[in-house]
């Protein structure tokens, strides 16, 4: 039982580290896009700027390195959130929730894996790309292990927790491998 608690604590700690890295590395640009400078007396600037710019807040990534960063940012936190849900469901022994979370993890990770494999990243981003693919493979394995119709037993849950830990570690490595411009 102590090893299960240790694995859960390790996974939660890894998830927290990954979330902090996500916020630090990938979110500053997003914050600037979401909260652009807005002068207090906007009417003075309206005439000088011309018609309102209606471009998207999030510009389309220019290359596959940026697409990888965007994909990691888009799927990393939801995967960690689903992983935390799996841990909670395992702790409460809620097999229905375990299966539901597993299906969602498998779907999200599978879609992201397909998109990530289509990218041709630079050598600088190759380690982050490899870590991301490995993380997604681990999350897919969790979904496959717990998402079927086989009755869930403790060894399946332990195996899934090990896979979640590995997935979170590799996801953290992928996030560290992405640097803002």
N, C-alpha and C positions, 0 to 999 in steps of 0.2 A: 504494500500500500504506500510505503514511503517513496518508492521509485515513481509511482504514478503521480503523487503530489509534486515530486521534484520535476517530472516532465511537464506537468501543467504549469508550474511556476516558471520553468525555463521558457516555455512557449509564450506565456504572458509577458515575460521580460523581453523576449525577442520581439514580440509584437509592439511593445512600447518603444523599444529602440528603433524599430523600423518606422513607426509613426513619427517619432521625433526627427529621424533622418528625412522622412518624406516632407514634413513641415519645413525643415531647415533648408533642404536642397531644392525641392521642387515647387514649394508653395509661394516663395517671395514674388516670383513673376506673376503668379495667379492673383495674388493680393493686389498687385499694382494694376492688373487688368480689371479686376472687379471693383476696386476703389480708386478710380483715377482722381487726379487733383480736380477739385471743384471750387473755384473762387467764390468768396462770399457774395460779391455783387456780380453775378454772372452777366447781367445785361450790358456791362461795359465791354465784354469780350465777344458778345454774340456777333456784332457787325464785323469785327476784325477777323473772326474765324470763318465767316461765310456760312453756307448751309451746314446743318448738322450732319456729322459723319455717322453713317449707319452701318459701318463695318462690324463684323463680329468681335466680341471681346476676346475670343481665343483664336488667333490667326492659325491658319492651316500650317502644320509643320513643313519645313522646307526640304528636309532630307530624312533618310531612314534613322539616323541617330536621334533626331528630334522626335520622330515617330515612336521610337523605342521609349524615350523618356516619357512621352505623353501616354503611351500604353501602360507603362509601369505606374505612372501617377494615377491613371484612371482605374486600374484594377487592383493595385497593391492594398490600399486601405480596405476596400470591400472584401477582399480575400481574408485579410486579417480579422475583420469584423465577423465574417462567417466562421473563421477558425475559433474565435472566442466563443461564438455560439455553440460550436461543437464541443468545446471543453465544458461549457456550462451544462449542455445536454448530457454529456458523459457523466458529469458529477451528479446530476439529478437522476440519472438512469432513465432518461426519457427517450426510448427507442424511436418513437415517431418523430420527435424533433431531430434526433441524430440522422435519420434517413432523409428528412426534408433538407437539413443543412448540407448533408453530403451531396444530394442531388444538385443543389444550388452551387456548391463549390465546384463540382465536376463540370457543370455547364459554363460557369464564368471562366474557370481556368482553361477549359477546352477551347472556348472562343478566343481567349487571349493567346493561347499557344498557337492556334492557327494563324492569327494575325502576326505574332512575333516571328514565326518561321518564314513568313513572306518578306521579312525585312533583310536588307543587305547592309549591315552596319559597318562602320569603319573599324580598323584594328583597335583603336582607342576604346571603343564601346563593346568590343567582342567579349571581354570578361563579364560585363554587365548583362549582355545578351544571353550568354551561356548560363549565368546564375539564374536569370529570369526563366529560361526554358526549364532548367532543373527544378526550380521552385514550383512551376506550373505542373510539371510531371508528378511531383510529390503531392500536390493538392488534388490532382486528378486521381492518384492512387487512393487517397482518403475517400474520395467520392465513390470510387469503384468498390472499395472494401466495405463501406457502410451503406451504400445505396441500393444494394440488391435485396432479394427476398429471403436470403438466408437469415435465420434467427441470430441476432447480435449476441455475442458472448464476450467475456472479459478479454480474451486474447485478441479478438478483433478490435476492441476499443483501444487496448494498449498499443497494438500495431498502428492504428490510425493516429493516436497521439504522437507516436514516434515520427510518423510521416508529417504530421502538422508541424512538429518542431523543426524537422529538416527543411520543410517548405518555407517556414518563416525565416530560418537562418539564410537560406539562399535568396529569398526575397529581400532581406536586409542587405545582402551583398550586392544585389542588383541595384538597389536604391543608392548604396554608397558609390557604385560605379558610374552613376550619372551625376554629372556636374553641371550646374547652371552656367550659361555663357558669360 
